Each structure stands twice: as C-alpha cells, then as structure tokens.
Amino acid sequence: MIVEYIRYTIPEPDAAAFEAAYARAAASLRAAPQCVDYELARCTEEPGSYVLRIRWTSAPDHLEGFRKGEHFPAFFAEIKPYFSAIQEMRHYEVTDVVGTGGSNPTLFEWAGGAEAFDRLFTRFYERVAEDEVLAPVFAGMDAHHAQHVAAWLGEVFGGPAVYSTDLGGHPHMASKHLGKGITEAQRRRWVALLADTADEVGLPDDPEFRGVLAYYLEWGTRMAIIYSGPNPPPLPQTPMPRWDWGLTPPWKG
C-alpha cells in the first residue's frame, strides 16, 4: 500500500470548476483496480489550497498499472487543465504510527471491556456443552478455552493485545481449527447461539454494535470452515484482524 499526495493551489474563481473536474475524474479512480480510495480536501485557512490523497495498492501499480491502463486517459482529460497548479506530487509509505482518536469508543469499550467478553464466552461455552450440534466439536475442550476466545475477540474489537502477545496470535487461532471438519450446520449454530448468548448476558443491543458483531461472526466462522477442511491454506502469518465501527458509528442518542 502506498499513499500519493498531490497539493494544488487553485485561484478562488476556479475552485468550483476544479472540484467538479475531480468529481468527474473520480469515476476513473473508482473503476481502477489499483486504487484503494481517494479524498480531495480543501484548506479552511487558505481556500485556494487543496490536497488530494489517493491510496494505491503499490507505487508500481499506480505508475505502471494505472497510468498505462485503460482508466487513465479519461482521468487525465478531466484534471489536465489544472496540472500546472500542482505544488507537490509524491508517494508516501505509511509508518507503524497509526490509530484512531477518542471521538468514538472502541468496540471493546462499548461492549463493556474484558469482563463483558469473559461473561459472554463463559456462558456461551456452558451452553455449547449442552448443545447437540456443537458439543461434539468442543469435546475435550481446554479448561481455559472460554477465556482464550474472550481474549481473542476482545483484541479483535480494539482491546488489549492479550491474544497476540500471550496466546500465539492469528496463526495460533487458525491452527486450532485444523482437522476439525466443521460443517455448515455447526457454523450456523455457533453464530446463532452466540448471538442468543449476547442477549442473555446483556451485551449492547444497539443495531450498530450488533451489526459489527454479526459481520465478525460471519467472517470468523467461515474462516473456521476453511481452516478445518480437508485442504486448508497455509496458516496466516499476519497480524491480528481488527474490527471497527466501519460505516456506521455508535448510536449515542
């Protein structure tokens, strides 16, 4: 991933036409497989100053793939009149210094913190042991299994890095599913039972939180089927997945 920044100085009378040109040019960015996302920002202190941020899959994908591809001619035709107004056009690599501010709580905080996740999974695995569909999958379950899964989801939802630091991280979680042969019926039952348990133990029931929880459960259980099947892919050598509010922030009334 690479970030391109283009800085423009546009005379005030041309501002509306400039923004309209980029609105049209954006159709080419939306169609380009090399483009991750884009944003045009206007300076509030100096309204003639603009910064265009485009995230590309890589610098070569931008310079070779996009600029020599089918979508560039239409893009350049729209912004060509403003080429001489460019003050800077460079690529930047993102560093490890990245995060979110405090305007929204993390999902972990919104759910109630570590105590809420421990409560959820302690009760959930009590119910699993009594469930005829899921009990065979978890026969011989480790005594600390519920706490480990609570630490996993807590970290995924923005909590402390307990699972990645102390319990093996993403590769370890994937490895726990190898050879399990999880069926679609078991996957669906896992999702339904966890959602029911979230109601029972009093996790937040607002649409925004439950929408993200449902999204994670669908992703997580479908990945479990992939790794538990007869031909699993190599274990992921990637950091812990991280979930956030996405398109819909928390409902605060």
C-alpha beads as a LAMMPS data file, in Angstrom:
LAMMPS data file: protein, C-alpha beads

253 atoms
252 bonds

1 atom types
1 bond types

-500.0 500.0 xlo xhi
-500.0 500.0 ylo yhi
-500.0 500.0 zlo zhi

Masses

1 110.0

Atoms # bond

1 1 1 0.000 0.000 0.000
2 1 1 1.252 3.452 -0.922
3 1 1 -0.244 6.908 -0.429
4 1 1 0.033 9.595 -3.093
5 1 1 -0.403 13.217 -2.088
6 1 1 -0.971 15.921 -4.700
7 1 1 -1.042 19.516 -3.463
8 1 1 -2.712 22.173 -5.595
9 1 1 -3.055 25.933 -5.441
10 1 1 -6.243 26.951 -7.236
11 1 1 -7.428 30.553 -7.710
12 1 1 -10.722 31.214 -5.960
13 1 1 -12.710 31.792 -9.196
14 1 1 -11.630 28.360 -10.486
15 1 1 -12.379 26.395 -7.317
16 1 1 -15.859 25.200 -8.234
17 1 1 -14.757 24.062 -11.688
18 1 1 -11.712 22.309 -10.174
19 1 1 -13.822 20.356 -7.698
20 1 1 -16.317 19.474 -10.419
21 1 1 -13.492 18.205 -12.631
22 1 1 -12.238 15.939 -9.874
23 1 1 -15.750 14.709 -9.175
24 1 1 -15.882 13.550 -12.794
25 1 1 -12.316 12.204 -12.744
26 1 1 -13.166 10.175 -9.635
27 1 1 -15.192 7.804 -11.805
28 1 1 -11.899 6.564 -13.246
29 1 1 -10.440 6.071 -9.766
30 1 1 -13.497 4.103 -8.672
31 1 1 -13.106 1.841 -11.698
32 1 1 -9.339 1.329 -11.337
33 1 1 -8.368 -1.899 -9.520
34 1 1 -5.092 -0.250 -8.463
35 1 1 -6.921 2.451 -6.453
36 1 1 -7.864 1.681 -2.849
37 1 1 -9.541 5.002 -2.001
38 1 1 -9.224 8.748 -2.506
39 1 1 -10.109 12.076 -0.884
40 1 1 -9.892 15.690 -2.011
41 1 1 -9.573 18.181 0.872
42 1 1 -9.745 21.970 0.807
43 1 1 -7.822 24.140 3.275
44 1 1 -10.058 26.195 5.567
45 1 1 -7.394 28.849 6.275
46 1 1 -6.343 29.162 2.620
47 1 1 -9.321 28.084 0.473
48 1 1 -7.188 28.020 -2.661
49 1 1 -5.036 25.197 -1.274
50 1 1 -6.160 21.616 -1.945
51 1 1 -4.669 18.234 -1.103
52 1 1 -5.663 15.102 -2.993
53 1 1 -4.923 11.839 -1.169
54 1 1 -5.034 8.604 -3.159
55 1 1 -4.143 5.215 -1.717
56 1 1 -2.782 2.830 -4.329
57 1 1 -2.148 -0.894 -3.946
58 1 1 1.529 -0.121 -4.682
59 1 1 3.644 2.533 -6.381
60 1 1 4.263 0.311 -9.443
61 1 1 0.541 -0.386 -9.660
62 1 1 -0.034 3.366 -9.836
63 1 1 2.816 4.326 -12.154
64 1 1 2.650 1.306 -14.455
65 1 1 -0.772 -0.222 -13.939
66 1 1 -2.994 2.843 -13.691
67 1 1 -1.060 5.398 -15.739
68 1 1 -0.606 2.936 -18.602
69 1 1 -4.034 1.386 -18.213
70 1 1 -7.467 1.911 -19.661
71 1 1 -8.771 4.293 -16.983
72 1 1 -6.009 6.905 -17.050
73 1 1 -6.913 8.744 -20.285
74 1 1 -10.376 9.707 -19.031
75 1 1 -8.947 10.653 -15.634
76 1 1 -6.208 12.842 -17.075
77 1 1 -8.543 14.509 -19.552
78 1 1 -10.557 15.919 -16.638
79 1 1 -7.662 17.154 -14.494
80 1 1 -5.253 18.206 -17.243
81 1 1 -6.304 21.890 -17.143
82 1 1 -5.072 22.035 -13.527
83 1 1 -1.764 20.223 -14.000
84 1 1 0.222 23.455 -13.820
85 1 1 -1.359 24.214 -10.419
86 1 1 0.338 21.224 -8.787
87 1 1 2.747 22.212 -5.996
88 1 1 3.687 18.690 -4.884
89 1 1 3.058 15.149 -6.176
90 1 1 4.739 12.381 -4.192
91 1 1 4.265 8.866 -2.841
92 1 1 4.474 8.136 0.888
93 1 1 4.774 4.875 2.803
94 1 1 2.584 4.547 5.875
95 1 1 4.523 4.011 9.116
96 1 1 3.558 1.998 12.182
97 1 1 2.240 5.172 13.806
98 1 1 -1.449 4.716 13.020
99 1 1 -4.622 4.575 15.060
100 1 1 -7.943 6.182 15.840
101 1 1 -8.819 9.057 18.130
102 1 1 -11.215 9.173 21.017
103 1 1 -14.294 10.533 19.261
104 1 1 -15.760 7.019 19.235
105 1 1 -15.133 4.277 21.791
106 1 1 -13.616 1.023 20.603
107 1 1 -15.967 -1.886 20.141
108 1 1 -14.200 -3.447 23.127
109 1 1 -15.055 -0.449 25.318
110 1 1 -18.610 -0.184 24.003
111 1 1 -19.243 -3.870 24.762
112 1 1 -18.140 -3.437 28.381
113 1 1 -14.470 -4.388 28.316
114 1 1 -12.774 -7.632 29.293
115 1 1 -15.419 -8.502 31.893
116 1 1 -18.153 -8.430 29.249
117 1 1 -16.256 -10.726 26.881
118 1 1 -15.406 -13.135 29.695
119 1 1 -19.065 -13.174 30.708
120 1 1 -20.167 -13.781 27.139
121 1 1 -17.880 -16.700 26.396
122 1 1 -18.111 -18.337 29.808
123 1 1 -21.879 -18.598 29.400
124 1 1 -21.614 -19.437 25.703
125 1 1 -19.404 -22.477 26.247
126 1 1 -21.658 -23.640 29.065
127 1 1 -24.458 -23.694 26.501
128 1 1 -22.184 -25.306 23.879
129 1 1 -21.604 -28.269 26.194
130 1 1 -25.361 -28.856 26.260
131 1 1 -25.930 -28.331 22.541
132 1 1 -26.277 -31.479 20.454
133 1 1 -24.939 -29.788 17.298
134 1 1 -21.879 -28.089 18.826
135 1 1 -20.918 -30.310 21.740
136 1 1 -19.053 -32.850 19.530
137 1 1 -16.864 -30.101 18.079
138 1 1 -15.707 -28.989 21.527
139 1 1 -15.381 -32.371 23.228
140 1 1 -12.270 -32.331 25.416
141 1 1 -12.151 -28.532 25.373
142 1 1 -9.321 -26.928 27.356
143 1 1 -10.437 -25.549 30.716
144 1 1 -9.295 -22.066 29.689
145 1 1 -10.833 -22.132 26.226
146 1 1 -13.568 -19.607 27.022
147 1 1 -11.052 -17.116 28.427
148 1 1 -8.798 -17.542 25.401
149 1 1 -11.627 -16.878 22.938
150 1 1 -12.690 -13.877 25.044
151 1 1 -9.137 -12.519 24.782
152 1 1 -9.177 -13.114 21.020
153 1 1 -12.417 -11.256 20.345
154 1 1 -11.526 -8.553 22.850
155 1 1 -8.317 -7.801 20.952
156 1 1 -10.043 -8.013 17.558
157 1 1 -12.562 -5.456 18.831
158 1 1 -9.854 -3.000 19.892
159 1 1 -8.940 -4.228 23.376
160 1 1 -5.546 -5.096 24.883
161 1 1 -3.134 -7.213 22.824
162 1 1 -3.504 -10.254 25.089
163 1 1 -4.067 -12.896 22.448
164 1 1 -1.283 -11.794 20.129
165 1 1 1.188 -11.283 22.978
166 1 1 0.442 -14.265 25.210
167 1 1 -1.525 -16.799 23.169
168 1 1 0.103 -17.072 19.753
169 1 1 -1.781 -14.517 17.693
170 1 1 -3.503 -15.049 14.371
171 1 1 -1.565 -18.182 13.272
172 1 1 -2.366 -19.929 16.546
173 1 1 -6.099 -19.249 16.304
174 1 1 -6.202 -20.590 12.744
175 1 1 -4.242 -23.689 13.801
176 1 1 -6.838 -24.549 16.463
177 1 1 -9.308 -25.357 13.667
178 1 1 -7.122 -27.728 11.655
179 1 1 -8.686 -31.159 11.182
180 1 1 -11.948 -30.251 12.927
181 1 1 -14.100 -30.767 9.837
182 1 1 -16.620 -28.116 10.864
183 1 1 -19.884 -28.378 8.946
184 1 1 -22.108 -25.589 7.675
185 1 1 -24.802 -26.645 10.160
186 1 1 -22.319 -26.313 13.022
187 1 1 -21.151 -22.932 11.758
188 1 1 -24.697 -21.596 11.602
189 1 1 -25.484 -22.966 15.045
190 1 1 -22.346 -21.328 16.502
191 1 1 -23.398 -17.951 15.128
192 1 1 -26.994 -18.252 16.326
193 1 1 -26.062 -19.495 19.790
194 1 1 -23.505 -16.752 20.334
195 1 1 -25.997 -14.086 19.299
196 1 1 -28.546 -15.563 21.714
197 1 1 -25.934 -15.636 24.468
198 1 1 -25.039 -11.990 23.823
199 1 1 -28.692 -11.189 24.532
200 1 1 -28.716 -13.365 27.640
201 1 1 -25.616 -11.796 29.232
202 1 1 -26.612 -8.238 28.376
203 1 1 -24.160 -7.119 25.698
204 1 1 -25.200 -3.874 23.965
205 1 1 -28.096 -4.495 21.614
206 1 1 -27.934 -1.343 19.509
207 1 1 -28.066 -2.005 15.755
208 1 1 -24.586 -0.596 15.133
209 1 1 -22.756 -2.850 17.602
210 1 1 -24.769 -5.921 16.734
211 1 1 -24.244 -5.260 13.029
212 1 1 -20.458 -5.314 13.505
213 1 1 -20.705 -8.385 15.749
214 1 1 -22.742 -10.215 13.095
215 1 1 -20.202 -9.201 10.451
216 1 1 -17.363 -10.604 12.536
217 1 1 -19.223 -13.832 13.337
218 1 1 -19.930 -14.495 9.668
219 1 1 -16.302 -13.843 8.731
220 1 1 -14.808 -15.770 11.637
221 1 1 -16.955 -18.868 11.297
222 1 1 -16.477 -19.065 7.538
223 1 1 -12.708 -18.816 8.028
224 1 1 -13.030 -21.613 10.600
225 1 1 -14.634 -23.841 7.969
226 1 1 -11.827 -23.080 5.518
227 1 1 -9.085 -23.977 8.018
228 1 1 -10.926 -27.002 9.369
229 1 1 -11.479 -28.522 5.922
230 1 1 -9.550 -31.233 4.073
231 1 1 -7.274 -28.797 2.197
232 1 1 -6.597 -25.833 4.486
233 1 1 -4.439 -22.958 3.254
234 1 1 -1.126 -22.144 4.969
235 1 1 -1.547 -20.626 8.406
236 1 1 -1.803 -16.828 8.181
237 1 1 1.423 -15.035 9.030
238 1 1 -0.427 -11.770 9.511
239 1 1 -1.241 -9.564 12.496
240 1 1 -4.458 -9.946 14.414
241 1 1 -7.521 -8.832 12.468
242 1 1 -9.054 -5.626 13.791
243 1 1 -12.718 -4.682 13.615
244 1 1 -14.093 -1.167 13.971
245 1 1 -17.409 0.604 13.530
246 1 1 -16.972 0.868 9.789
247 1 1 -19.616 2.897 8.008
248 1 1 -21.928 3.269 10.997
249 1 1 -20.558 4.861 14.199
250 1 1 -22.033 4.001 17.604
251 1 1 -25.530 5.301 18.284
252 1 1 -25.314 7.864 21.094
253 1 1 -28.912 9.064 21.050

Bonds

1 1 1 2
2 1 2 3
3 1 3 4
4 1 4 5
5 1 5 6
6 1 6 7
7 1 7 8
8 1 8 9
9 1 9 10
10 1 10 11
11 1 11 12
12 1 12 13
13 1 13 14
14 1 14 15
15 1 15 16
16 1 16 17
17 1 17 18
18 1 18 19
19 1 19 20
20 1 20 21
21 1 21 22
22 1 22 23
23 1 23 24
24 1 24 25
25 1 25 26
26 1 26 27
27 1 27 28
28 1 28 29
29 1 29 30
30 1 30 31
31 1 31 32
32 1 32 33
33 1 33 34
34 1 34 35
35 1 35 36
36 1 36 37
37 1 37 38
38 1 38 39
39 1 39 40
40 1 40 41
41 1 41 42
42 1 42 43
43 1 43 44
44 1 44 45
45 1 45 46
46 1 46 47
47 1 47 48
48 1 48 49
49 1 49 50
50 1 50 51
51 1 51 52
52 1 52 53
53 1 53 54
54 1 54 55
55 1 55 56
56 1 56 57
57 1 57 58
58 1 58 59
59 1 59 60
60 1 60 61
61 1 61 62
62 1 62 63
63 1 63 64
64 1 64 65
65 1 65 66
66 1 66 67
67 1 67 68
68 1 68 69
69 1 69 70
70 1 70 71
71 1 71 72
72 1 72 73
73 1 73 74
74 1 74 75
75 1 75 76
76 1 76 77
77 1 77 78
78 1 78 79
79 1 79 80
80 1 80 81
81 1 81 82
82 1 82 83
83 1 83 84
84 1 84 85
85 1 85 86
86 1 86 87
87 1 87 88
88 1 88 89
89 1 89 90
90 1 90 91
91 1 91 92
92 1 92 93
93 1 93 94
94 1 94 95
95 1 95 96
96 1 96 97
97 1 97 98
98 1 98 99
99 1 99 100
100 1 100 101
101 1 101 102
102 1 102 103
103 1 103 104
104 1 104 105
105 1 105 106
106 1 106 107
107 1 107 108
108 1 108 109
109 1 109 110
110 1 110 111
111 1 111 112
112 1 112 113
113 1 113 114
114 1 114 115
115 1 115 116
116 1 116 117
117 1 117 118
118 1 118 119
119 1 119 120
120 1 120 121
121 1 121 122
122 1 122 123
123 1 123 124
124 1 124 125
125 1 125 126
126 1 126 127
127 1 127 128
128 1 128 129
129 1 129 130
130 1 130 131
131 1 131 132
132 1 132 133
133 1 133 134
134 1 134 135
135 1 135 136
136 1 136 137
137 1 137 138
138 1 138 139
139 1 139 140
140 1 140 141
141 1 141 142
142 1 142 143
143 1 143 144
144 1 144 145
145 1 145 146
146 1 146 147
147 1 147 148
148 1 148 149
149 1 149 150
150 1 150 151
151 1 151 152
152 1 152 153
153 1 153 154
154 1 154 155
155 1 155 156
156 1 156 157
157 1 157 158
158 1 158 159
159 1 159 160
160 1 160 161
161 1 161 162
162 1 162 163
163 1 163 164
164 1 164 165
165 1 165 166
166 1 166 167
167 1 167 168
168 1 168 169
169 1 169 170
170 1 170 171
171 1 171 172
172 1 172 173
173 1 173 174
174 1 174 175
175 1 175 176
176 1 176 177
177 1 177 178
178 1 178 179
179 1 179 180
180 1 180 181
181 1 181 182
182 1 182 183
183 1 183 184
184 1 184 185
185 1 185 186
186 1 186 187
187 1 187 188
188 1 188 189
189 1 189 190
190 1 190 191
191 1 191 192
192 1 192 193
193 1 193 194
194 1 194 195
195 1 195 196
196 1 196 197
197 1 197 198
198 1 198 199
199 1 199 200
200 1 200 201
201 1 201 202
202 1 202 203
203 1 203 204
204 1 204 205
205 1 205 206
206 1 206 207
207 1 207 208
208 1 208 209
209 1 209 210
210 1 210 211
211 1 211 212
212 1 212 213
213 1 213 214
214 1 214 215
215 1 215 216
216 1 216 217
217 1 217 218
218 1 218 219
219 1 219 220
220 1 220 221
221 1 221 222
222 1 222 223
223 1 223 224
224 1 224 225
225 1 225 226
226 1 226 227
227 1 227 228
228 1 228 229
229 1 229 230
230 1 230 231
231 1 231 232
232 1 232 233
233 1 233 234
234 1 234 235
235 1 235 236
236 1 236 237
237 1 237 238
238 1 238 239
239 1 239 240
240 1 240 241
241 1 241 242
242 1 242 243
243 1 243 244
244 1 244 245
245 1 245 246
246 1 246 247
247 1 247 248
248 1 248 249
249 1 249 250
250 1 250 251
251 1 251 252
252 1 252 253
